[in-house]
Every structure is written in C-alpha cells, then in structure tokens.
C-alpha cells in the first residue's frame, strides 16, 4: 500500500532531525519503491566513510 504523502509531509516540521527524516520520510519512500526492510540500511560504513542509506535488491 502506498504511503499517504500529504500526511507524511505534514508530520515533518522545520526542526525535524535526521533520524526523524529517516523514519518519517525515507523509509516510506524506500518501501513505496518496492524494497523490503532487509534490502536497506542506514549509516552503512565503507572504506571511504559512512553512507546515510544503502539499498540493495535481494535476489
């Protein structure tokens, strides 16, 4: 089921922190694109630093 984007945008205030943006906006967006929770992660460490979000399609 698609997220209610008007409701999501209304829940995000100008003072919203990054963690809340992940929870309230990024996760529903990723799910609307058809990814499952085991196909993405946040704060993924690489040899060059940390990525905010990583998405990988399961086989």
HTML snippet that shows the backbone in 3Dmol.js (N, CA, C, O; Angstrom):
<script src="https://3Dmol.org/build/3Dmol-min.js"></script>
<div id="view" style="width:600px;height:400px;position:relative"></div>
<script>
const pdb = `
ATOM      1  N   UNK A   1       0.839  -1.186   0.000  1.00  0.00           N
ATOM      2  CA  UNK A   1       0.000   0.000   0.000  1.00  0.00           C
ATOM      3  C   UNK A   1       0.885   1.251   0.000  1.00  0.00           C
ATOM      4  O   UNK A   1       1.852   1.332   0.758  1.00  0.00           O
ATOM      5  N   UNK A   2       0.561   2.190  -0.824  1.00  0.00           N
ATOM      6  CA  UNK A   2       1.349   3.413  -0.930  1.00  0.00           C
ATOM      7  C   UNK A   2       1.163   4.296   0.299  1.00  0.00           C
ATOM      8  O   UNK A   2       0.097   4.328   0.913  1.00  0.00           O
ATOM      9  N   UNK A   3       2.216   4.999   0.632  1.00  0.00           N
ATOM     10  CA  UNK A   3       2.183   5.910   1.774  1.00  0.00           C
ATOM     11  C   UNK A   3       1.297   7.115   1.460  1.00  0.00           C
ATOM     12  O   UNK A   3       1.129   7.492   0.300  1.00  0.00           O
ATOM     13  N   UNK A   4       0.743   7.702   2.495  1.00  0.00           N
ATOM     14  CA  UNK A   4      -0.033   8.939   2.361  1.00  0.00           C
ATOM     15  C   UNK A   4       0.965  10.105   2.468  1.00  0.00           C
ATOM     16  O   UNK A   4       1.304  10.545   3.567  1.00  0.00           O
ATOM     17  N   UNK A   5       1.423  10.591   1.316  1.00  0.00           N
ATOM     18  CA  UNK A   5       2.494  11.576   1.305  1.00  0.00           C
ATOM     19  C   UNK A   5       2.071  12.923   1.880  1.00  0.00           C
ATOM     20  O   UNK A   5       2.899  13.615   2.472  1.00  0.00           O
ATOM     21  N   UNK A   6       0.819  13.314   1.725  1.00  0.00           N
ATOM     22  CA  UNK A   6       0.373  14.561   2.354  1.00  0.00           C
ATOM     23  C   UNK A   6       0.494  14.478   3.864  1.00  0.00           C
ATOM     24  O   UNK A   6       0.935  15.428   4.511  1.00  0.00           O
ATOM     25  N   UNK A   7       0.104  13.342   4.427  1.00  0.00           N
ATOM     26  CA  UNK A   7       0.219  13.143   5.875  1.00  0.00           C
ATOM     27  C   UNK A   7       1.681  13.132   6.312  1.00  0.00           C
ATOM     28  O   UNK A   7       2.036  13.721   7.333  1.00  0.00           O
ATOM     29  N   UNK A   8       2.523  12.459   5.531  1.00  0.00           N
ATOM     30  CA  UNK A   8       3.955  12.404   5.857  1.00  0.00           C
ATOM     31  C   UNK A   8       4.561  13.801   5.849  1.00  0.00           C
ATOM     32  O   UNK A   8       5.268  14.166   6.788  1.00  0.00           O
ATOM     33  N   UNK A   9       4.301  14.584   4.817  1.00  0.00           N
ATOM     34  CA  UNK A   9       4.856  15.943   4.746  1.00  0.00           C
ATOM     35  C   UNK A   9       4.351  16.818   5.883  1.00  0.00           C
ATOM     36  O   UNK A   9       5.095  17.651   6.402  1.00  0.00           O
ATOM     37  N   UNK A  10       3.098  16.638   6.275  1.00  0.00           N
ATOM     38  CA  UNK A  10       2.540  17.432   7.374  1.00  0.00           C
ATOM     39  C   UNK A  10       3.166  17.081   8.725  1.00  0.00           C
ATOM     40  O   UNK A  10       3.137  17.903   9.641  1.00  0.00           O
ATOM     41  N   UNK A  11       3.725  15.894   8.867  1.00  0.00           N
ATOM     42  CA  UNK A  11       4.349  15.470  10.122  1.00  0.00           C
ATOM     43  C   UNK A  11       5.784  15.954  10.257  1.00  0.00           C
ATOM     44  O   UNK A  11       6.373  15.853  11.334  1.00  0.00           O
ATOM     45  N   UNK A  12       6.350  16.474   9.187  1.00  0.00           N
ATOM     46  CA  UNK A  12       7.753  16.900   9.217  1.00  0.00           C
ATOM     47  C   UNK A  12       7.820  18.406   9.447  1.00  0.00           C
ATOM     48  O   UNK A  12       7.396  19.202   8.609  1.00  0.00           O
ATOM     49  N   UNK A  13       8.358  18.770  10.591  1.00  0.00           N
ATOM     50  CA  UNK A  13       8.479  20.187  10.927  1.00  0.00           C
ATOM     51  C   UNK A  13       9.848  20.712  10.492  1.00  0.00           C
ATOM     52  O   UNK A  13      10.743  19.918  10.201  1.00  0.00           O
ATOM     53  N   UNK A  14      10.024  22.020  10.443  1.00  0.00           N
ATOM     54  CA  UNK A  14      11.331  22.583  10.098  1.00  0.00           C
ATOM     55  C   UNK A  14      12.432  22.179  11.079  1.00  0.00           C
ATOM     56  O   UNK A  14      13.615  22.228  10.739  1.00  0.00           O
ATOM     57  N   UNK A  15      12.048  21.782  12.293  1.00  0.00           N
ATOM     58  CA  UNK A  15      13.030  21.399  13.319  1.00  0.00           C
ATOM     59  C   UNK A  15      13.282  19.896  13.367  1.00  0.00           C
ATOM     60  O   UNK A  15      13.975  19.422  14.268  1.00  0.00           O
ATOM     61  N   UNK A  16      12.740  19.141  12.425  1.00  0.00           N
ATOM     62  CA  UNK A  16      12.892  17.695  12.428  1.00  0.00           C
ATOM     63  C   UNK A  16      14.346  17.313  12.234  1.00  0.00           C
ATOM     64  O   UNK A  16      15.030  17.866  11.373  1.00  0.00           O
ATOM     65  N   UNK A  17      14.824  16.357  13.044  1.00  0.00           N
ATOM     66  CA  UNK A  17      16.219  15.929  12.939  1.00  0.00           C
ATOM     67  C   UNK A  17      16.378  14.810  11.894  1.00  0.00           C
ATOM     68  O   UNK A  17      15.390  14.306  11.358  1.00  0.00           O
ATOM     69  N   UNK A  18      17.611  14.439  11.618  1.00  0.00           N
ATOM     70  CA  UNK A  18      17.898  13.471  10.557  1.00  0.00           C
ATOM     71  C   UNK A  18      17.262  12.111  10.845  1.00  0.00           C
ATOM     72  O   UNK A  18      16.740  11.472   9.931  1.00  0.00           O
ATOM     73  N   UNK A  19      17.296  11.671  12.067  1.00  0.00           N
ATOM     74  CA  UNK A  19      16.707  10.370  12.419  1.00  0.00           C
ATOM     75  C   UNK A  19      15.205  10.353  12.136  1.00  0.00           C
ATOM     76  O   UNK A  19      14.683   9.364  11.622  1.00  0.00           O
ATOM     77  N   UNK A  20      14.512  11.435  12.467  1.00  0.00           N
ATOM     78  CA  UNK A  20      13.080  11.525  12.194  1.00  0.00           C
ATOM     79  C   UNK A  20      12.799  11.546  10.692  1.00  0.00           C
ATOM     80  O   UNK A  20      11.810  10.970  10.239  1.00  0.00           O
ATOM     81  N   UNK A  21      13.664  12.206   9.917  1.00  0.00           N
ATOM     82  CA  UNK A  21      13.512  12.225   8.457  1.00  0.00           C
ATOM     83  C   UNK A  21      13.645  10.808   7.908  1.00  0.00           C
ATOM     84  O   UNK A  21      12.880  10.403   7.033  1.00  0.00           O
ATOM     85  N   UNK A  22      14.622  10.054   8.425  1.00  0.00           N
ATOM     86  CA  UNK A  22      14.772   8.659   8.008  1.00  0.00           C
ATOM     87  C   UNK A  22      13.490   7.882   8.275  1.00  0.00           C
ATOM     88  O   UNK A  22      12.989   7.172   7.404  1.00  0.00           O
ATOM     89  N   UNK A  23      12.964   8.025   9.493  1.00  0.00           N
ATOM     90  CA  UNK A  23      11.792   7.258   9.916  1.00  0.00           C
ATOM     91  C   UNK A  23      10.514   7.708   9.223  1.00  0.00           C
ATOM     92  O   UNK A  23       9.736   6.876   8.757  1.00  0.00           O
ATOM     93  N   UNK A  24      10.293   9.007   9.153  1.00  0.00           N
ATOM     94  CA  UNK A  24       9.027   9.538   8.642  1.00  0.00           C
ATOM     95  C   UNK A  24       8.976   9.684   7.126  1.00  0.00           C
ATOM     96  O   UNK A  24       7.894   9.639   6.542  1.00  0.00           O
ATOM     97  N   UNK A  25      10.139   9.861   6.471  1.00  0.00           N
ATOM     98  CA  UNK A  25      10.148  10.129   5.035  1.00  0.00           C
ATOM     99  C   UNK A  25      10.893   9.066   4.228  1.00  0.00           C
ATOM    100  O   UNK A  25      10.337   8.494   3.291  1.00  0.00           O
ATOM    101  N   UNK A  26      12.148   8.803   4.591  1.00  0.00           N
ATOM    102  CA  UNK A  26      12.979   7.923   3.763  1.00  0.00           C
ATOM    103  C   UNK A  26      12.464   6.486   3.768  1.00  0.00           C
ATOM    104  O   UNK A  26      12.374   5.866   2.708  1.00  0.00           O
ATOM    105  N   UNK A  27      12.123   5.943   4.939  1.00  0.00           N
ATOM    106  CA  UNK A  27      11.635   4.565   4.998  1.00  0.00           C
ATOM    107  C   UNK A  27      10.349   4.392   4.183  1.00  0.00           C
ATOM    108  O   UNK A  27      10.278   3.456   3.387  1.00  0.00           O
ATOM    109  N   UNK A  28       9.335   5.242   4.340  1.00  0.00           N
ATOM    110  CA  UNK A  28       8.151   5.083   3.486  1.00  0.00           C
ATOM    111  C   UNK A  28       8.471   5.225   1.991  1.00  0.00           C
ATOM    112  O   UNK A  28       7.870   4.538   1.165  1.00  0.00           O
ATOM    113  N   UNK A  29       9.398   6.098   1.642  1.00  0.00           N
ATOM    114  CA  UNK A  29       9.784   6.272   0.239  1.00  0.00           C
ATOM    115  C   UNK A  29      10.414   4.991  -0.303  1.00  0.00           C
ATOM    116  O   UNK A  29      10.059   4.528  -1.387  1.00  0.00           O
ATOM    117  N   UNK A  30      11.345   4.427   0.451  1.00  0.00           N
ATOM    118  CA  UNK A  30      12.001   3.188   0.033  1.00  0.00           C
ATOM    119  C   UNK A  30      10.969   2.066  -0.111  1.00  0.00           C
ATOM    120  O   UNK A  30      11.012   1.299  -1.073  1.00  0.00           O
ATOM    121  N   UNK A  31      10.048   1.976   0.843  1.00  0.00           N
ATOM    122  CA  UNK A  31       9.006   0.938   0.768  1.00  0.00           C
ATOM    123  C   UNK A  31       8.085   1.154  -0.427  1.00  0.00           C
ATOM    124  O   UNK A  31       7.674   0.187  -1.069  1.00  0.00           O
ATOM    125  N   UNK A  32       7.753   2.414  -0.738  1.00  0.00           N
ATOM    126  CA  UNK A  32       6.929   2.695  -1.919  1.00  0.00           C
ATOM    127  C   UNK A  32       7.640   2.308  -3.214  1.00  0.00           C
ATOM    128  O   UNK A  32       6.990   1.984  -4.209  1.00  0.00           O
ATOM    129  N   UNK A  33       8.965   2.340  -3.203  1.00  0.00           N
ATOM    130  CA  UNK A  33       9.731   1.890  -4.371  1.00  0.00           C
ATOM    131  C   UNK A  33       9.755   0.364  -4.467  1.00  0.00           C
ATOM    132  O   UNK A  33      10.237  -0.187  -5.457  1.00  0.00           O
ATOM    133  N   UNK A  34       9.237  -0.319  -3.445  1.00  0.00           N
ATOM    134  CA  UNK A  34       9.116  -1.770  -3.503  1.00  0.00           C
ATOM    135  C   UNK A  34      10.188  -2.555  -2.780  1.00  0.00           C
ATOM    136  O   UNK A  34      10.267  -3.774  -2.933  1.00  0.00           O
ATOM    137  N   UNK A  35      11.012  -1.885  -1.997  1.00  0.00           N
ATOM    138  CA  UNK A  35      12.059  -2.580  -1.250  1.00  0.00           C
ATOM    139  C   UNK A  35      11.540  -3.043   0.097  1.00  0.00           C
ATOM    140  O   UNK A  35      10.697  -2.388   0.710  1.00  0.00           O
ATOM    141  N   UNK A  36      12.056  -4.190   0.557  1.00  0.00           N
ATOM    142  CA  UNK A  36      11.727  -4.719   1.875  1.00  0.00           C
ATOM    143  C   UNK A  36      12.749  -4.231   2.894  1.00  0.00           C
ATOM    144  O   UNK A  36      13.814  -3.734   2.528  1.00  0.00           O
ATOM    145  N   UNK A  37      12.422  -4.374   4.167  1.00  0.00           N
ATOM    146  CA  UNK A  37      13.294  -3.858   5.231  1.00  0.00           C
ATOM    147  C   UNK A  37      14.658  -4.546   5.264  1.00  0.00           C
ATOM    148  O   UNK A  37      15.612  -3.979   5.796  1.00  0.00           O
ATOM    149  N   UNK A  38      14.771  -5.748   4.711  1.00  0.00           N
ATOM    150  CA  UNK A  38      16.076  -6.418   4.681  1.00  0.00           C
ATOM    151  C   UNK A  38      16.921  -5.993   3.474  1.00  0.00           C
ATOM    152  O   UNK A  38      18.023  -6.507   3.281  1.00  0.00           O
ATOM    153  N   UNK A  39      16.411  -5.060   2.663  1.00  0.00           N
ATOM    154  CA  UNK A  39      17.128  -4.603   1.477  1.00  0.00           C
ATOM    155  C   UNK A  39      17.716  -3.203   1.628  1.00  0.00           C
ATOM    156  O   UNK A  39      18.281  -2.670   0.673  1.00  0.00           O
ATOM    157  N   UNK A  40      17.595  -2.606   2.794  1.00  0.00           N
ATOM    158  CA  UNK A  40      18.189  -1.284   3.006  1.00  0.00           C
ATOM    159  C   UNK A  40      18.706  -1.164   4.437  1.00  0.00           C
ATOM    160  O   UNK A  40      18.248  -1.860   5.343  1.00  0.00           O
ATOM    161  N   UNK A  41      19.663  -0.271   4.614  1.00  0.00           N
ATOM    162  CA  UNK A  41      20.165   0.021   5.959  1.00  0.00           C
ATOM    163  C   UNK A  41      20.654   1.463   5.986  1.00  0.00           C
ATOM    164  O   UNK A  41      20.913   2.072   4.948  1.00  0.00           O
ATOM    165  N   UNK A  42      20.771   1.981   7.176  1.00  0.00           N
ATOM    166  CA  UNK A  42      21.228   3.359   7.379  1.00  0.00           C
ATOM    167  C   UNK A  42      22.587   3.361   8.066  1.00  0.00           C
ATOM    168  O   UNK A  42      22.928   2.435   8.802  1.00  0.00           O
ATOM    169  N   UNK A  43      23.348   4.407   7.817  1.00  0.00           N
ATOM    170  CA  UNK A  43      24.674   4.588   8.410  1.00  0.00           C
ATOM    171  C   UNK A  43      25.582   3.403   8.094  1.00  0.00           C
ATOM    172  O   UNK A  43      26.183   2.811   8.991  1.00  0.00           O
ATOM    173  N   UNK A  44      25.674   3.064   6.805  1.00  0.00           N
ATOM    174  CA  UNK A  44      26.485   1.949   6.325  1.00  0.00           C
ATOM    175  C   UNK A  44      27.932   2.413   6.182  1.00  0.00           C
ATOM    176  O   UNK A  44      28.220   3.353   5.440  1.00  0.00           O
ATOM    177  N   UNK A  45      28.834   1.752   6.893  1.00  0.00           N
ATOM    178  CA  UNK A  45      30.251   2.132   6.853  1.00  0.00           C
ATOM    179  C   UNK A  45      30.945   1.504   5.651  1.00  0.00           C
ATOM    180  O   UNK A  45      30.783   0.317   5.365  1.00  0.00           O
ATOM    181  N   UNK A  46      31.719   2.326   4.958  1.00  0.00           N
ATOM    182  CA  UNK A  46      32.525   1.870   3.827  1.00  0.00           C
ATOM    183  C   UNK A  46      33.981   2.198   4.118  1.00  0.00           C
ATOM    184  O   UNK A  46      34.290   2.781   5.158  1.00  0.00           O
ATOM    185  N   UNK A  47      34.863   1.834   3.226  1.00  0.00           N
ATOM    186  CA  UNK A  47      36.276   2.161   3.393  1.00  0.00           C
ATOM    187  C   UNK A  47      36.552   3.649   3.246  1.00  0.00           C
ATOM    188  O   UNK A  47      37.626   4.122   3.617  1.00  0.00           O
ATOM    189  N   UNK A  48      35.588   4.392   2.704  1.00  0.00           N
ATOM    190  CA  UNK A  48      35.770   5.829   2.483  1.00  0.00           C
ATOM    191  C   UNK A  48      34.916   6.695   3.387  1.00  0.00           C
ATOM    192  O   UNK A  48      34.909   7.917   3.240  1.00  0.00           O
ATOM    193  N   UNK A  49      34.192   6.086   4.326  1.00  0.00           N
ATOM    194  CA  UNK A  49      33.326   6.870   5.210  1.00  0.00           C
ATOM    195  C   UNK A  49      32.025   6.142   5.466  1.00  0.00           C
ATOM    196  O   UNK A  49      31.965   4.913   5.430  1.00  0.00           O
ATOM    197  N   UNK A  50      30.988   6.912   5.723  1.00  0.00           N
ATOM    198  CA  UNK A  50      29.687   6.340   6.044  1.00  0.00           C
ATOM    199  C   UNK A  50      28.637   6.874   5.083  1.00  0.00           C
ATOM    200  O   UNK A  50      28.541   8.081   4.862  1.00  0.00           O
ATOM    201  N   UNK A  51      27.853   5.968   4.515  1.00  0.00           N
ATOM    202  CA  UNK A  51      26.727   6.363   3.666  1.00  0.00           C
ATOM    203  C   UNK A  51      25.489   6.504   4.536  1.00  0.00           C
ATOM    204  O   UNK A  51      25.264   5.690   5.431  1.00  0.00           O
ATOM    205  N   UNK A  52      24.687   7.526   4.281  1.00  0.00           N
ATOM    206  CA  UNK A  52      23.454   7.716   5.058  1.00  0.00           C
ATOM    207  C   UNK A  52      22.496   6.562   4.858  1.00  0.00           C
ATOM    208  O   UNK A  52      21.876   6.108   5.819  1.00  0.00           O
ATOM    209  N   UNK A  53      22.358   6.073   3.632  1.00  0.00           N
ATOM    210  CA  UNK A  53      21.438   4.965   3.354  1.00  0.00           C
ATOM    211  C   UNK A  53      21.997   4.138   2.200  1.00  0.00           C
ATOM    212  O   UNK A  53      22.585   4.672   1.259  1.00  0.00           O
ATOM    213  N   UNK A  54      21.801   2.830   2.293  1.00  0.00           N
ATOM    214  CA  UNK A  54      22.217   1.901   1.241  1.00  0.00           C
ATOM    215  C   UNK A  54      21.039   0.986   0.946  1.00  0.00           C
ATOM    216  O   UNK A  54      20.406   0.454   1.858  1.00  0.00           O
ATOM    217  N   UNK A  55      20.752   0.810  -0.346  1.00  0.00           N
ATOM    218  CA  UNK A  55      19.662  -0.057  -0.782  1.00  0.00           C
ATOM    219  C   UNK A  55      20.258  -1.101  -1.725  1.00  0.00           C
ATOM    220  O   UNK A  55      21.027  -0.779  -2.631  1.00  0.00           O
ATOM    221  N   UNK A  56      19.883  -2.358  -1.488  1.00  0.00           N
ATOM    222  CA  UNK A  56      20.339  -3.435  -2.353  1.00  0.00           C
ATOM    223  C   UNK A  56      19.178  -4.393  -2.588  1.00  0.00           C
ATOM    224  O   UNK A  56      18.572  -4.886  -1.637  1.00  0.00           O
ATOM    225  N   UNK A  57      18.871  -4.652  -3.840  1.00  0.00           N
ATOM    226  CA  UNK A  57      17.770  -5.553  -4.201  1.00  0.00           C
ATOM    227  C   UNK A  57      18.191  -6.982  -3.891  1.00  0.00           C
ATOM    228  O   UNK A  57      19.270  -7.415  -4.297  1.00  0.00           O
ATOM    229  N   UNK A  58      17.338  -7.723  -3.167  1.00  0.00           N
ATOM    230  CA  UNK A  58      17.586  -9.133  -2.890  1.00  0.00           C
ATOM    231  C   UNK A  58      17.389  -9.947  -4.160  1.00  0.00           C
ATOM    232  O   UNK A  58      16.609  -9.574  -5.036  1.00  0.00           O
ATOM    233  N   UNK A  59      18.089 -11.035  -4.247  1.00  0.00           N
ATOM    234  CA  UNK A  59      17.975 -11.909  -5.431  1.00  0.00           C
ATOM    235  C   UNK A  59      16.685 -12.675  -5.421  1.00  0.00           C
ATOM    236  O   UNK A  59      16.422 -13.454  -6.337  1.00  0.00           O
TER     237      UNK A  59
END
`;
const viewer = $3Dmol.createViewer("view");
viewer.addModel(pdb, "pdb");
viewer.setStyle({}, {cartoon: {color: "spectrum"}});
viewer.zoomTo();
viewer.render();
</script>
